C-alpha cells in the first residue's frame, strides 16, 4: 500500500464504524477520489482490505488490518473491506494535497 505524501493533509475523517453502522458501500467495490488518499484505522478487532486492478478488475491484494494498525488506499484505487470479527471498529481518514480545491473547500465549510 502507498504512503500519504508529506504535502498532503487530513481534510476529513469519518465517525467510528462497526457492524451496526458500516456504510454498505464500503463492503462493496468502490474507489477513492482522484487526488485523495484514504487511510483505514482499525480501533478494535480486525478487517480485511481487498484491492482490485480496476472497477471490474481482478483481485490485486488482500491485507488483514488488526487493532492499532492502519493501511492506505491511494487515489482512484478500487477496493472494499470485510469486517472479520464481531467487535471490529474502524474509521477512515482522507488526505489531499494541502493546496487542492477539496482541502480549501473543506476549510471554508469548517469556518462557516
Protein Blocks (a to p, Z undefined) as FASTA:
>chain_A
ZZddfkbccfbdcddddfklpcfklmpccdddehiacddddfbhcddddddfbfkbccfb
dcdddehiacdddehiacddddfbfklccdddddddfkbmklmmmmmmmmZZ
